[in-house]
Amino acid sequence: MMNPFDFVKAINETKQDLIRNSENPDLAETFYKPYLVNKAFSYFKDTVMYANEINMYPNTDNKLQNDYYLNSIRKGKRYSKWHKKEEDDKIEAIMEYYNVNYARAREISNVLTDEQLDLIKRKLIKGGNNVQSQSIGGG
């Protein structure tokens, strides 16, 4: 079973056409995920323009997109860490409190004061063993 990163490796290093050279090209084409392949090539100075160009044509067939990359990008070893969205407690609290999506929560965070954010976080405490204000009777 292939994954999108096999296509990236083939385009970068081996220059093998994994779709046309497979036993079942139609099945192999279903494993090609344009978003992930484009994202992988957007991390490098020498391939970012190719990724940008193919992004301008989102309805391109997977086979044609693979051909474009195979014939355009020079052979080379390219490795990079994938950037991940950092979690922000402030944004998460706003999302839960106001029941909004991430983008809207970011907008709201720009107008709230620190005191308002602290109040929201306190109101979201649900209790349990980790609550410090909890008191145990008996003495």
CYANA upper distance limits for C-alpha pairs under 8 A (distance plus 0.5 A):
  2 MET  CA      6 ASP  CA      6.80
  2 MET  CA     28 ALA  CA      7.89
  2 MET  CA     31 PHE  CA      6.73
  3 ASN  CA      7 PHE  CA      7.78
  3 ASN  CA     31 PHE  CA      6.41
  3 ASN  CA     32 TYR  CA      7.68
  4 PRO  CA      8 VAL  CA      7.15
  4 PRO  CA     31 PHE  CA      6.83
  4 PRO  CA     32 TYR  CA      5.85
  4 PRO  CA     33 LYS  CA      6.23
  4 PRO  CA     36 LEU  CA      7.14
  4 PRO  CA     37 VAL  CA      6.96
  5 PHE  CA      9 LYS  CA      6.63
  5 PHE  CA     36 LEU  CA      8.43
  5 PHE  CA     37 VAL  CA      7.72
  6 ASP  CA     10 ALA  CA      6.59
  7 PHE  CA     11 ILE  CA      6.59
  7 PHE  CA     18 LEU  CA      7.36
  7 PHE  CA     32 TYR  CA      7.52
  7 PHE  CA     37 VAL  CA      7.95
  7 PHE  CA     66 ASN  CA      8.46
  8 VAL  CA     12 ASN  CA      6.57
  8 VAL  CA     37 VAL  CA      6.63
  8 VAL  CA     40 ALA  CA      7.76
  9 LYS  CA     13 GLU  CA      6.14
  9 LYS  CA     14 THR  CA      7.58
 10 ALA  CA     14 THR  CA      5.34
 10 ALA  CA     15 LYS  CA      5.71
 10 ALA  CA     16 GLN  CA      6.02
 10 ALA  CA     17 ASP  CA      7.73
 10 ALA  CA     18 LEU  CA      7.80
 11 ILE  CA     15 LYS  CA      5.45
 11 ILE  CA     16 GLN  CA      7.38
 11 ILE  CA     17 ASP  CA      8.34
 11 ILE  CA     66 ASN  CA      8.48
 11 ILE  CA     69 TYR  CA      7.05
 11 ILE  CA     70 LEU  CA      5.67
 11 ILE  CA     73 ILE  CA      7.89
 11 ILE  CA     75 LYS  CA      7.85
 12 ASN  CA     70 LEU  CA      8.50
 12 ASN  CA     73 ILE  CA      7.78
 12 ASN  CA     74 ARG  CA      7.63
 12 ASN  CA     75 LYS  CA      5.65
 12 ASN  CA     76 GLY  CA      5.94
 12 ASN  CA     77 LYS  CA      6.74
 12 ASN  CA     78 ARG  CA      7.56
 13 GLU  CA     75 LYS  CA      5.98
 13 GLU  CA     76 GLY  CA      6.09
 13 GLU  CA     77 LYS  CA      6.59
 14 THR  CA     75 LYS  CA      8.00
 15 LYS  CA     70 LEU  CA      6.71
 15 LYS  CA     75 LYS  CA      7.57
 16 GLN  CA     21 ASN  CA      8.25
 16 GLN  CA     70 LEU  CA      8.40
 17 ASP  CA     21 ASN  CA      6.34
 17 ASP  CA     66 ASN  CA      8.33
 17 ASP  CA     67 ASP  CA      8.23
 17 ASP  CA     70 LEU  CA      7.95
 18 LEU  CA     22 SER  CA      6.39
 18 LEU  CA     28 ALA  CA      7.70
 19 ILE  CA     24 ASN  CA      8.47
 19 ILE  CA     25 PRO  CA      5.53
 19 ILE  CA     26 ASP  CA      8.15
 19 ILE  CA     28 ALA  CA      5.74
 19 ILE  CA     29 GLU  CA      6.23
 19 ILE  CA     63 LYS  CA      7.48
 20 ARG  CA     25 PRO  CA      5.96
 21 ASN  CA     25 PRO  CA      7.78
 22 SER  CA     28 ALA  CA      7.27
 24 ASN  CA     28 ALA  CA      6.75
 25 PRO  CA     29 GLU  CA      6.54
 26 ASP  CA     30 THR  CA      7.22
 27 LEU  CA     31 PHE  CA      7.60
 28 ALA  CA     32 TYR  CA      7.56
 29 GLU  CA     62 ASN  CA      6.86
 29 GLU  CA     63 LYS  CA      6.94
 32 TYR  CA     37 VAL  CA      8.34
 32 TYR  CA     62 ASN  CA      6.95
 33 LYS  CA     37 VAL  CA      6.82
 33 LYS  CA     62 ASN  CA      8.13
 34 PRO  CA     38 ASN  CA      6.37
 34 PRO  CA     62 ASN  CA      7.28
 34 PRO  CA     65 GLN  CA      8.20
 35 TYR  CA     39 LYS  CA      6.54
 36 LEU  CA     40 ALA  CA      6.61
 37 VAL  CA     41 PHE  CA      6.94
 38 ASN  CA     42 SER  CA      6.65
 38 ASN  CA     51 ALA  CA      5.70
 38 ASN  CA     52 ASN  CA      8.50
 38 ASN  CA     54 ILE  CA      8.30
 38 ASN  CA     55 ASN  CA      7.95
 39 LYS  CA     43 TYR  CA      7.51
 39 LYS  CA     51 ALA  CA      7.97
 41 PHE  CA     47 THR  CA      6.00
 41 PHE  CA     48 VAL  CA      6.34
 41 PHE  CA     50 TYR  CA      8.21
 41 PHE  CA     51 ALA  CA      6.38
 42 SER  CA     47 THR  CA      6.87
 42 SER  CA     48 VAL  CA      4.76
 42 SER  CA     49 MET  CA      8.15
 42 SER  CA     51 ALA  CA      6.18
 42 SER  CA     52 ASN  CA      7.97
 43 TYR  CA     47 THR  CA      8.14
 43 TYR  CA     48 VAL  CA      6.97
 43 TYR  CA     80 SER  CA      7.61
 44 PHE  CA     48 VAL  CA      6.20
 44 PHE  CA     78 ARG  CA      8.14
 45 LYS  CA     49 MET  CA      8.45
 47 THR  CA     51 ALA  CA      6.94
 47 THR  CA     73 ILE  CA      7.28
 48 VAL  CA     52 ASN  CA      6.63
 49 MET  CA     53 GLU  CA      6.56
 50 TYR  CA     54 ILE  CA      6.81
 50 TYR  CA     69 TYR  CA      8.04
 50 TYR  CA     72 SER  CA      8.20
 50 TYR  CA     73 ILE  CA      8.25
 51 ALA  CA     55 ASN  CA      6.62
 52 ASN  CA     56 MET  CA      7.11
 53 GLU  CA     57 TYR  CA      7.91
 54 ILE  CA     58 PRO  CA      7.57
 54 ILE  CA     65 GLN  CA      7.72
 60 THR  CA     64 LEU  CA      7.06
 60 THR  CA     65 GLN  CA      6.84
 61 ASP  CA     65 GLN  CA      6.71
 62 ASN  CA     66 ASN  CA      6.60
 63 LYS  CA     67 ASP  CA      6.74
 64 LEU  CA     68 TYR  CA      6.62
 65 GLN  CA     69 TYR  CA      6.88
 66 ASN  CA     70 LEU  CA      6.58
 67 ASP  CA     71 ASN  CA      6.55
 68 TYR  CA     72 SER  CA      6.40
 69 TYR  CA     73 ILE  CA      6.12
 87 GLU  CA     92 GLU  CA      8.23
 88 ASP  CA     92 GLU  CA      6.69
 89 ASP  CA     93 ALA  CA      6.54
 90 LYS  CA     94 ILE  CA      6.85
 90 LYS  CA    109 SER  CA      8.14
 90 LYS  CA    117 LEU  CA      7.62
 91 ILE  CA     95 MET  CA      6.60
 91 ILE  CA    102 TYR  CA      7.68
 91 ILE  CA    105 ALA  CA      6.31
 91 ILE  CA    106 ARG  CA      6.84
 91 ILE  CA    109 SER  CA      7.44
 92 GLU  CA     96 GLU  CA      6.77
 92 GLU  CA    102 TYR  CA      8.43
 92 GLU  CA    105 ALA  CA      8.44
 93 ALA  CA     97 TYR  CA      6.48
 93 ALA  CA    120 ILE  CA      7.49
 93 ALA  CA    121 LYS  CA      6.67
 93 ALA  CA    124 LEU  CA      7.95
 94 ILE  CA     98 TYR  CA      6.36
 94 ILE  CA     99 ASN  CA      8.12
 94 ILE  CA    100 VAL  CA      8.16
 94 ILE  CA    105 ALA  CA      6.18
 94 ILE  CA    108 ILE  CA      8.12
 94 ILE  CA    109 SER  CA      7.87
 94 ILE  CA    117 LEU  CA      8.46
 94 ILE  CA    120 ILE  CA      7.86
 95 MET  CA     99 ASN  CA      5.71
 95 MET  CA    100 VAL  CA      5.45
 95 MET  CA    101 ASN  CA      6.54
 95 MET  CA    102 TYR  CA      7.06
 95 MET  CA    105 ALA  CA      6.02
 96 GLU  CA    100 VAL  CA      7.65
 97 TYR  CA    120 ILE  CA      7.38
 97 TYR  CA    124 LEU  CA      7.60
100 VAL  CA    104 ARG  CA      6.57
100 VAL  CA    105 ALA  CA      6.71
101 ASN  CA    105 ALA  CA      6.64
102 TYR  CA    106 ARG  CA      6.81
103 ALA  CA    107 GLU  CA      7.06
104 ARG  CA    108 ILE  CA      6.77
105 ALA  CA    109 SER  CA      6.58
106 ARG  CA    110 ASN  CA      7.19
107 GLU  CA    111 VAL  CA      7.89
108 ILE  CA    112 LEU  CA      7.05
112 LEU  CA    116 GLN  CA      6.48
112 LEU  CA    117 LEU  CA      7.07
113 THR  CA    117 LEU  CA      6.83
114 ASP  CA    118 ASP  CA      6.67
115 GLU  CA    119 LEU  CA      6.75
116 GLN  CA    120 ILE  CA      6.76
117 LEU  CA    121 LYS  CA      6.72
118 ASP  CA    122 ARG  CA      6.68
119 LEU  CA    123 LYS  CA      6.70
120 ILE  CA    124 LEU  CA      6.84
121 LYS  CA    125 ILE  CA      7.21
127 GLY  CA    131 VAL  CA      6.16
